[in-house]
Amino acid sequence: MEHINTETSIVAKNGCFEQNMISMDAEIVIGSKAIFRRFIERTVALICILALGGIAPVGMTAAQAAVGKPEKTSLKFGFIKLTDMVPLAIAYEKGYFEDEGLSVTLEAQANWKVLLDRVISGELDGAHMLAGQPIGATIGFGTKADVITPISMDLNGNGITVSNAVWEELKKKLPMKDGKPVHPIDPKYLKEVVDDYKKQGKPFKMGMVFPVSTHNYELRYWLAAGGMNPGYYSPATGDISGNLKADVLLSVTPPPQMPATMEAGTIYGYCVGEPWNQQAVFKGIGVPVATDYDVQVNNPEKVFGVTKAWADQNPDTLIHVVKAMIRAAYWLDEQDNKNRAEAVRIISQPNYVGADEKVIANSMTGTFEYEKGDKRPAPDFNVFFRYNATYPYYSQAVWYLTQMRRWGQIGEYKPDSWYIEMAKKVYRPDIYATAAKELIAEGKMKASDFPDFAKETGFKGPEKGFIDGVVFDGHHPNDYLGKFKIGLKGKDKM
């Protein structure tokens, strides 16, 4: 028998809960003092609510009032050296993790595969992930594991860059205005360059960062919109190169290595997140030709991911993590991005992104530079909070699943219900909503900062902001796939 003395009670004051101290002795056979304390905290909170007639303070439900202290307080999170890891850096540097009782270590990872493997193995508690990684792992493309995301980290933030040699050929074909190329650049003009390479017997090669990355799907979408087949996967036959029937050969390169790989001539272009497009501009080795905002307006980019097992074991810890990350995202976008210059200084440090401040600022502070000297306004190139950027919409997960099906990573027909079931298995807006309501109840955020959780379904309305004009409706994934000339659909198989 272990004797535990825990002193806690909760009383209502001005619509919020405060903790006062009373004595409570208990003897119980239990393996963990922490578990018992959490039990007491939740029980007392629930009793308090019931005593108030079952009505919790404004913005707080009974379940939220029962959110306890973190089960685990010492955490290690992984990230890749990209500007969109910044919510993690800000949550750490501004003390938001600490406010939640968390001691967090942030650790850069070599590549996306290593990062995912270390989350699955438990070496990392969670990580900055490609939006497609939790989905790909859950459906078993590549490594099979149940991974969830309770918060999206950003919208947009990627670019498509080509080498100087390709740019010189492409530029000859582009419409111009005031001596500069008209943007967004229609990918049909790149097709002419690709066709020229084919006539010379040279395969046209481009890089992307991971098979289930946004970059892979965005680059494929952009190429296909210009009439180029970016190739198919065929896991059933063991071919996971993604190059079957391809007009453009795509291969994986870790983000920080993209500029050097292109400079070496191994690839002729790439799709990657910042600062590695602007790095090509600063080094004078290439020219960005499109941003992902040109491909899909406000596309979901990175997420925070943990294994389902970890989330089940540490539910309160995860809520506290999400709270800290929501505050960081808000800080990054508040008052028309007023804090971005400070954020740039923070992540330019070698322990974060480790790139020159000027390179990071070139895209993160509201502009984007294409050809050297051709800097244009891009206020939404990076979005971290506005437009409900942090909310993990089911429809976003459905879109990723449609792209996995379109290019053969999902090898056979699936009904619409399967897409929605998988989306709900991976994306967890319920966890997000609990964290958000806690922040509202604490007075750190306003209800107007978030979706209306009472009405939110997790599905956006029909989305029109795609380069090819095709409209996406997350409720009807197979109808959406049927609209494309290039790509698998219906009962198609490789």
RAUR-V561474 format. One record per helix or strand. SS is the DSSP state (hx for helix, st for strand). FROM is the first residue (numbers start at 1). TO is the last residue. If there is no record, write none. Layout:
{{SS FROM TO} {SS FROM TO}}
This chain:
{{st 2 6} {st 9 13} {st 16 20} {st 24 28} {hx 33 51} {hx 62 65} {st 74 79} {hx 83 93} {hx 96 99} {st 103 108} {hx 112 121} {st 126 130} {hx 131 139} {st 147 152} {st 155 156} {st 158 163} {hx 164 171} {st 176 177} {st 180 181} {hx 188 199} {st 204 208} {hx 214 225} {st 232 234} {hx 235 237} {st 239 244} {st 248 252} {hx 255 263} {st 269 273} {hx 276 283} {st 286 291} {hx 292 295} {st 296 296} {st 300 300} {st 302 307} {hx 308 313} {hx 315 337} {hx 340 347} {hx 357 364} {st 367 369} {st 375 377} {st 382 383} {hx 386 388} {hx 394 406} {hx 416 426} {st 427 427} {hx 429 441} {hx 447 449} {st 463 463} {st 466 466} {st 472 472} {hx 477 481}}
